[in-house]
């Protein structure tokens, strides 16, 4: 990545690692709803990919 950036004359710098400050509790009804909605989103977004994988 650094060489790609430097090819355009921009100096590359090291970025600090950002740690997650919050954690999700996926237990209970609310957690089940989060998992369900995220699964639906992934299936809708990548529907063609899943179809191709199913046909392999």
N, C-alpha and C positions, 0 to 999 in steps of 0.2 A: 504494500500500500504506500509506503513512504516514497518509493521510487516513482510511482505514478504521479504523486502530488508534486514531487520535486522536478519532474519533467516539465511542468508548467511554470516553474520559477517560484513556487511557494515553499517556504520552509516547513518541514514536518516537525511537530512537537509531540511529546508524550502526554497523554491525557490521564488524569487520575481515574482509578476504578471507582465507580459509584455503586455503593451497596444499597440494597433495598431497606427502606425504613419501616415498611408495613408488611404484615403477613396476613394472608387470607385464611379465615377459618371456614373450611368447606364441609364441616359437619352440620347436620341438621337440615331443616327445610330450606333456609336461605342458601346454604352451600350447594344443595342439590339443584336449586334454581340457577345458580351461577354456572355450574358445570353443564346443565342442560342448555342454557342459552349460548354458551361459548361453543358447545358441540354443534348446535344448529348453525351458528355462524361459520364455523370451519367447513361443515358439509356444504353449505350454500356457496361459499367462496371457492372451494376447490372441488366442485362437483365433477368437472371433466376429468380431473386427476383420479378421483375415486372410481369413475366409470372405466377408465383405461386400466387401472390396477385390477379391477374386478374381471376384466376380459382377458387378462394374461393367462 
